[in-house]
Amino acid sequence: MSTMLNTDAPIFDHLPKAFKDALPQTVTEKLSTLDAEHEMWLLPPLVDLCARLREPGQQQHGTLASEGRAARGNGFLHVVTPPDTNPILENGSLLKGLRERALSDGGIYLHILGALTTGLEGERPSNIAGLKKGGCIAVSNARRPFRNDLVLLRTLEYAATFGMKVFFYPDEPSLSGDGVAHEGYIASYHGLQGIPWIAETVALSKQLLMVEETGIAAHFSQLSCKSSIELMRWAKDKGLPVTCDVAMHQLYLTDDNLEGFNAQAYVLPPLRSNTDQQAIRRGLKDGTIDAICSHHEPLNSTAKKAPFAESTPGISNFDTFMALACQLVNDEVLTLSELVDKICLNPAKIAGIHEQYEAIGGAVLVDPNLEWQVTAQSMLSNGKNTPFFNQQLQGRVVETFFG
């Protein structure tokens, strides 16, 4: 039975009314007594706009069960996953079973990006009608290239006829090439092949112009450099139907973290410069950046043991996400209300699941002052690949109230 009793305590201030009203009375009574003890936050469920759960096709790194439980335990009830699995997510009739297993095995609601082109080969449109019928929330070519710009334009026009949103991960492969690190002093000093910031910005500028031409709604994920934020500001000022996000680790790590060939900090898009990071933080504060995703990419214990350039890119981010989110509030980058927008409410709107999100409800209890050490034992994810390993962090999900 739903109730509206006992929801006037300050702990409920950042939980939207629809979520408050759906909490059982036993939960609201329990939570009402917590405020007097010490600061706690009650947030709506987190919504992640990009996480790779490694299933299907890469179960050596993680599964729907392991990564679903890690997501849920860290406050994520809704997770968006890209189409570059094995097999590629391009058959709409098979997606229902994947969503059902994510819920039964991992306890999360999985929202799928279907393949924008057949086989993600960038040559011809996929069966977008079938993907829409199969329940895809949007389509994407992940970080895979298109054969040429005309294919991209025609594919976007085709997707627009079905009213499908497109998720972009901007990268111009002719510029990024085989790069493994941000092009700058750190990459040069270590002899690593660099990825210039312009590889992202050239792709983004081209994609924004095509959005303007086709009118398609688009979301740009994991922007990492100053010029990209400036371009998004321009696009929003023009009224283009666009949104964007940044990965949480980009707000706290830079290419300085690669020093000593630290493969744990190897991720694509690469960690950028301090200048880029400050620009991202400003874009987050002024609303240019709509959301923060985890960009969770768990890896097994051997994936990072090769030399830097030969190791596998990716950071396991579910477990450290909330601590870094708490730090954003402590650092006054965001207010708590703004944080809720960036990691809960805006992502639900961007994914087009807002009605379902409210109907399912739930709440996440966070202790923003809880200190804990990042260890193999304290991480719920199968992937222990994180540059924060063995560090002391502050802030963690202590309880979830999910149906």
N, C-alpha and C positions, 0 to 999 in steps of 0.2 A: 504494500500500500504506500502511495506517495504522500508526502506531508510537507507543509510549509512551516512547521513549528521549529523553534530554536535556531533560526538562521539569521538572527540579527547580530550575533557575535562578530567581532572584527575578522575572525579567521575566514568568514564566508564572503568578505568584501570583493574578492576577485573571482568568485565563481558565478557565472551568469545565472539568471533567474531560472531558466529552463533546467539547468543542471541541479540547482538547489532544490527545486520542487520535486525532482525525481529521486532524491536521496531518501532512503528509509529513515524513519524516525529514530531508530536505534543508533544509526550512524550520526545523525545530526546532533543527538543528545551527547554522544561520546565526544564529538568534535567541539561542541560548545564549551566543554570543560578544559580543553587544551590551551586556550588562549591565555589563561591566567598563569600558566606554568612558564612557558618561554615562547619566543617567536616561532610560529609555524605558518606555512603557506598552504592553502587549499586551492588547487588549480583544476581547471577542466582537463580531460585527457589530452596528452600531447599527440600531435599529428606530424608525422615525418614525411617530407616531400621527396626524399631520396634515400633509400637503404637497399643494399643488396643482401639478401638472406641466404644466397648461395645455392638455393634449390629452386628449380631443377638444374642439375648438371655439374655442380661443384660441391657436392656434399662432403668432400674431404675438408672443407673450410667451415661449413656450418649447414644447418638444416632449418626447415620451417619450424620444427619443434624447438631446437636449441636457440635460434635467433628470435623466434616469436616469444619464447619465455623471457629472453633477455630484454626485448623491447617492452614487454608488459611489465616486468619487474622494475624497469626504469621509467615507467609512466607513459610509454607510447602504446596507445590502443589502436591507432590507425596508422598504417604504413603504406607509402607509395613505393612501388618497385619498378625499375626500368626494364625494358624488354630484352636486354642483351644476356639472357640466360642460355642454357643449352638443353633442350632446343629453344630457339628464339620464340618469344611470345607473339606469335602472329596468327594462331589458329583460335578464333573466338570461341569455338565449341569446347575447347579444352580448359578454358580459364575458370569456369565455375568450380571444377574439381580442385584447382589450385587454391582458390579462395576458401573453399570448404575445409581443406586440409590445414591451411594457415590458422583457421579459427579452431578446428578440433585439436590439432597438435600443438599449436603455439599460443592459442588464446588471443589472437589479434585479428583485426579486420584488414585484409590485404587489398589494396587498390592498385590496379595494374595499368601500366602504360603499354599499349600495344605497339608493335613495330610499324613505323611510318612507311618504310619501304620493304619489299619482299626480301626476306633473309637479311635485312639491314644492310643490303648490298648497295643501296643508294642509286639504283638504276630504274626502278619502276615502283609505283605505289603498291602497297599491300592491300589486302582485302579489308579496307577500312569499314565498310558496311558490316561485314561479319564481326569485326572487332567491337564495333559499337553495340551490336546485338548481343555479343558475348559479355558485355558489361565493362569494357575498358573505360576509364575516366578520361583518357587522352591518348595521343600517339606520340612517338618519339623515335629518332634514329640513334638515340644514346650519343656516344662520342664517335660514331662511325661516319665516314665522309660520304658525300654525294658525288656521283660521277661528274656532274658539272652543275652550274648554277641554274640552267634551264630545267633540269630534272627537279631541283629543289623548288623552283617556282611552280612548276606544273603539279608537283605533289602537294604543295600547300593549297593550291587552287582546288584540287580534288578533295582534300581533307575539309576544306571550308564548305563544300557542298553538303557535307554530313554534319556540319556544326561541331566538329571535333576540335578541341584545344590541342595545341602542339607544345610539347616540352622540348626546349633546346638546351644543349650543353656545349656552348660555343667553343669551337676550336677549328683553326684553319690548318689542316695537316701539312700543306706545303711549307708552312712556317714553323710548326712545332716539330715536324719530322720525327726523329727518334730521340728527341730530348727527354731528359729525366728530371730536370731541376730548373728553377727560375733562372733565366739568363742574367747573370750579374756576377759580382765579385766572388761569392761563395762557390758557384758552379765553376767559374774559371780557375779559382785556387785549387779546387779538388779535381780538375780535369774532367768534369762532367759535361755532357752535351746539354746546352741550355734550351729552354723554351721561352722565347721572347714574349713579353706581355702583349705585343701586337697580334700574336697568333689568336688570342682570345678576342681582342677588340675588332680586328678585321672581320672575323666571322660574325660577331655580334652586330656590327654595323650593317653588314649585308643582310642578315636575317631580319633586322628591324625594318629595313627598307622594303623587304618582301612582305612583312606583316602589314606595313602601310599600304602596299599595293593590293594585297589580297583581302585585307580586313579580318584575317583569321586571329582568334584569341591565342596568345602565346605566353608561356612562362619560361623564363631563363634561369637555369639552375646553376648554383655553385660559381657565381661570378667571383673573380679573385683579384682584380686589379683596378687601379684608380680610374683609368680611362673608360672602363666598362661601366662604372658607376655614373660617370659623367654622361655617357651615352644613354643610359637608362633614364637619367634625369631629363635629358632632352626629349626622349620618346614619350615620357609621361606628360611633359609640358605640352607636347603636340596632341595629347589625348589618344595615343595609340592604346589598343586593348592588351596591355602587357603588364606582367608582374615579374618579380625576380626574387631569388633567395641567395643566401651565402651559407657555406658549410661552417658549423660551429668552430672547428679547429682553425679556420682561417682567421678568426678573431683573436686567437691567442698564440699562434705559431707563425714564424716567418722562415725564410730560407736560412737564417742563422742557425736554426735547429738541425740543419743538415750537417753542421760542422763535425768533422771526424767520420764522414761517410755514415751518418746515422740513418740506416735504412728504415727505421721505425717512422721516420718523418717523410718517407717517400710516398707521395700521393699525387694523383692527377685529377684536376689541375694542380700544378705544383704550389707549394708554399711560396708566397711572394715576398716583396720587400717590406720594410717597416713603413715606408711611404704609402704603399698600397693598403696595408693593414689599417692605417689611420684613416684613409679615405673610405674604406669599407665601414669602419665604425661610425664615421660621420654620416654615411649613407643610411646606415641602420637607424641612427638617431633621427634624421630628418624625414624618414619615411620613404626614401627612394627604394630601399630594400624592404620588401614586404614580409619576408619570413626567414627563419633560420632552419636549415635541415641538418641531419646528422651526417649524411654521406657515409653511413656505416658500411664498412667493407671488411668483414672478419677474414682472417687468414690462419692457416695451420702453422705449426711451430717451425716448419722448414722453409716457408715462403720468404722469410726475411733474412735467411742465413747466407744467401749468395752475395757476391760483391754487389754494391749499391745498384749499379745500372742493370744488373741481371736479376735482382730481386723483384718481387711482385709488389706493385703499388697498392696502397690501401691502409686505412686506419680503422680499427674497431672502436666505434664511437658511442654506442648506446650507453655504456656504463659511466662515461665521463661527461656526458651531455649536460646533465642537470647541475653538476658542480660548476661547470663553465657558465651555465646560464645564471646561476646564483652570483657568480663573480661579475657578470655584466651589470647586475643591479648594484652590487657593492661598489663597483667602479664608477657608478652613475652614468654608464653608457645608456642604460634604459631604466625607466621606472618599472616597478613590478607589473603595473597595468600594461605598459608597452611590451614587456616580455610575454605576457599572456597572449597579446595580439600576435606576436612574431612566432610563437611555438605552438599555439593552440588554434586560435580563432581564424587568423588569416590563412594558414595552411589548409584548413577545412574548406574555406571559401575558394581558394585557388584550385583545390582538387575537385571542386564541385560536389562535395559530400556534406554540405552544411546541414541539410535537413536530416540526413541519416545520423550525422554526428550528434545532433541535439536529441534525436529520438533514442539513440543507444545510451546516451548520458555517461555517467561515471564521474569520478573525481580522483585527484592525486594529492596525497599529503606529503609535503616537502619540509624537511628540517634544513633551513639555509645555513645553519651554524654547525651542523654535524661534520666533524673532521674524520676523514678516513684515508687509508692508504690504498693506492691502486696496486693490487697484487693479483696473481692468478686465482687466488681463493676469493677475493672480493669482487671479481668480475664475473658477471652472469653469462656473457657471450662466450661461445666456443673460441672466438678469436681473441688472443691476448696481445695482439699487435697494436701497441699504442706508444707514442713518445712520452706519455705521462706515467709509464710503468714505474712503480716504486715511489712515486711522488705522493705527498700529502695534499689532498684536495679538501674543499669545504663546501658542504651542501649535498644532500642526497634525498632521493625518494625513500620514504620510510614505510609507506603503506599506500595501496591502491584500493579504490572502491569501484570495481568494475563488476558488472552483472555476469 
